[in-house]
């Protein structure tokens, strides 16, 4: 083996070890975040049962898909390392064709898992935005249609690639190469378009919470309560923006790496994990409890409390007032 070949082999091994380590680290963070989200959802006693059930099902399914993709990629990396050192596949006696087909199958599972994870991520974020905007369908209809069409594009690209690599087609025919190039262009378009609905939904969720915060500041005359509301909601908006921007930024980096270094280790599992973490982090912070309905109830309650206060001096007491309690209910 020449010196250049040895250097390339060492570089490949470093890349695969770095990718596997980073992938495992991010997945470990996802496990912690997922556990926190499940605990948070279980504490939301006032959440309607249908909303809680759908969010939990989507988050659990998203976590399971990410787990499968991560395990699949780690197995694929192990197979590649075995083959690199001339040990054959993970099982003795496998031919080169069988090893190649196994590696391609693992890649297809990772890509399909990524598209599924992206679909569920969009669903969770849009459902959360739909609830926060008082269940107004017209608010989320545009990003919903855009997300549906884009995910359909992603699924179509994966199906074409699956037919190219696994189907009974001539691997060197002009039609196969044309389908392969078309599928890759579809995936690149899928990644770029996917940034748009994610940014829209994140901005709409953060903007709605910011608007609620400003409305509550105008309603409640209690300076101390307003300070607590401002602190609570401002930190919520900041964390939502941070969590929501992580995934689009990761997609952009992923596309750049995919176009500039096509032979680099697959980053689909890493991106899938981040796709799962983004909505999970947002739900952990928002706690599924902010809606315009709560704001309207709070505003009405505050007006009633103010009238009662003006009528009876005895309404002043050391016990928390009903409007203060409503603030706590909205903020928690």
N, C-alpha and C positions, 0 to 999 in steps of 0.2 A: 504494500500500500504506500503510495507516494506521500510526501509531506503535505501537499495541498489537500489530498483526500483526508488525511488525519486531522488537519485543521478544520475542514468542513464538518467532519464527524464530531469533533469536540464542540464546535459551535452549535450543531443540531442538538446535541445532548444537553448543553447549557440551556438552550431555548425551551426544550421540553421539560426540564427540571424546574425552570423558572415559571413556566406556564402552569405546571401541575401544582407547585407550591402556592402561587397566587390564587389559583382556582380554589384550592382547598381552604385558604385563608378567608377569601370572600364568602365561600359557602358556610364556613363556621360562623361568620358574622350574620349571615342570613338566618341560620338556625336560631341564634339568640333573638334577632328581630322578630322572627316568626313566633317564637314562644311568647314574647312580650305582647304581640298583637292578639294572640289567642287569649291571653289573660285579660287584656284590656276589653276585648269584645265580651268576655264572660261577665265582666263587671257592669256592663251597660244594661241595667235592669229596665230602664225606661224605653229602650230601643224596641221598635215594633218587630214582631217575630219574623215576618217575611224578609225585612231588610237585613236583619241579623243573620238569618239562615243563608241568604244568597251571598252575602259578603264572606261569611265563613267558608262556604262551599268553594267559592272562587279562590280564596286565599289558600285553602288546603290543597286544592287541585293544582294551583300554581306551584306550591311548594313541592308536591310530589313529582310534577313534571321536571322541575329544576333538579331535584334529587336524581331522577333517572338520567337526565342529560349529563350531570356531573359524574356519576358512576360510569356511564357509558364512555365518556371521554377519558377517564382515568384508565379504564380497561384498554381502550384503543392506544393510549400512550404506552402502556406496558407491552402491548403487542408489537408496536413499532420498535421499541427498544430491543425486544427479543429478536426481531428480524434484523435489526441493525448489527447486532453482534453475531449474526449467523446461527442463531439458536432455533430458527424456524418460528412458528407461531406460538401461541400460548399453550397449545397442545401438540405433542410430538406427532410427527407424521403428516403434517399439513403441507400441501404443495404451495408453490408460489401463487398460483391462481386462487387457491382457497384463502390464503392469507390476504391477498389483495381484495378479494370480495368481502372478507370479514371487515377489513379496515374501511372500505367504502360503505358498508352497511352501518358501521358505527358512526361515520360521518353523516349519513342520511338521518339517522336517529337524532343526532345532535341538531341538525338543521330543522327537522320537523318539530323537535321539542322547542327550539327557539321560536319558531313561528307560533306555536300553540301558547307558549309563555307570553309572547307579545300580545296575542289576542286576549288572553285573560287579564293582562296588565291594563290594556285599554278598557276592558269591561269594568274592572274594579274602579278605575279612576272615573269613568263616565257615570257609573252608578253613584259614586260618592258625590260627584258634581251635581247630578240629578237630584239627589236628596237635599243637598245644601241649598240649591236654587228652588226649593219648595216644589219639587216634582214637576217642573215645567219642561215638557219635552222639547219645546221650540228652542230652548237654551242650548241643548246638547245635540240637536238633530244634525247640524253640519259636521262637527267632528265625529259624530257617530257614523254617518254615511261615508265620510272620508276614511275612517278607520276600517270599516267593513270592506270597502273596495281595496284598500291597501293590503289588508290581511288576505283577501282573496288572491291578490297578485302574488303574495309571498307563498301561499299554499300551491298555487299553480307552478311557480318556479321550482319548488321542491319536488313536485310530482314529475315535472319534466326531467330534472336531474336524476330522480329515482329511475325513470325509464331509460335514461342514457347509461347509467352505471350498472343497473341490475337487470334491466330488460334484455330480451333476446334480440339485440340489434348489433349491427356491424360497428365496432368501436372506431373504425377509421373512415367510415363513409362520410360523404359531404353532408348528408342530412343530419347525421349524429352530431357532427361538429357544429352545424348551424343551430341545432337545438340546444347544445351545450352553451354556446355563446349567447343565445337568446335568454336562456335561464339565468345566466350570470348577470346580464344587463337588467333583467327583471328583479333580481335580488338587490342589486345596487339601488335601483329606483325604489324598491320597497324600504330599504334602510333610510334613504333620504326623506321620502314622503312621510315615514313614520315619525320623524321629528316634529312635524307640524301639529298633528292632533295632540301629542304629548305636551307640547308647549302651550297649546290653546287650553287644554283641560287644566293644567297646572295653574295657568294665569287666572282662569275663571274661578277655580276653587279659592285661591289666595285673594283674589279681588273681592269675592263675595264675603269672605270672613272679614276683610278690611272694612267693607261697607257696613257690615253688622256692628263692628267695633265703633265706627263713627256715629252710627245711629244710636247706639246705647249711650255714648258720651253726651249726646244732645238730650236724651230722655232723662237720665238720672242726675239730680243735682248734687249727689254725694261725691265730694272730691276724692275721698279715700277709696270708695268703691270704683270710681272711674279710673284711678291710678292702677288698681288691681286688674281691671278689665283691659286697659291699654297694655299693661305688661304681659298679660296672658295671651291676648290675641296677636300682639306684635311678634312675640316669639313664635306663635303658631304660624303666622304668615311667612316669617323668615325660614322656618324649618320646612314648610311645604315647598317654597321656592327652591331651597337647596336640594331637597329630596327629589323634587320633580325635574330639576335640571340635570341631575346625575345621569339619568338614563339617556336623554337626547345627546348629551355630551359624549357618553360612551358609544352611542351609535355612530357619531361622526368620526371618532377616533377609530372605531372598528372598520368603517368603510375605507379610511385612509390606509390602515394597515393592510386591508384586503387587496387594495389596488396597488400598493407599492411593494408589498412583500407577500405574494401569493403562496409561497412555499413555507411561510411561517406556520407554527403550530396553530391549530384551530382555536379561535377565541369564542366560538358559539356558546360553550358552556358558561364562560365567564359573563358574557353579555346576557345570557338567559338568567343567571343568578341576580345580576343587577336589575334586570327587568322585574324580577319578583320582589326585590328589596324596595324598589321605589314606591309602589302603592302601599306596601306593608308599613314602611316608615311613616308615610302620610297618615294612615289610619291610626297608628300608635299615637301620634301627636294630636290629631283632631278628635280621636275617641268617638267618632261617629255621633257627635252630639250637637252639631251646629246646624241650625236651619232657620229659615225666615219665620216658620211657625213659632219657634221659641221666642223670636224677637217680638212678634205681634202679641203673644201672650204676656211677655214681660212688659211691653209698653202699656197694655190695658191694665195690668196689675199695678204698675207704677202710678197711673192716673187715679185709680181707685184709692190707693194708699195715700196719695197726696190729698184727696178730698177728705178722707177720714182724719188725716192729721190736722187739717184746717178746722174741722168741726169739733175735735176733742183733744184738749191738751194732754189727756192721760194716754194718748196713743204713743207718746214718747216713752220708751222703756229701754232697759238694758238688753232685751232680747232682740235678735236680728229681725229686721223688718222683712215683710214678704218680698219687697222688691230686691233687697239685698240677697235674699235666699234664691230668687229667680236668677240673679246674676251668677251666683255660684252654680246653679243647675246648668246654665248655658255654658259657663266656662269649663266645667268638669267634663 
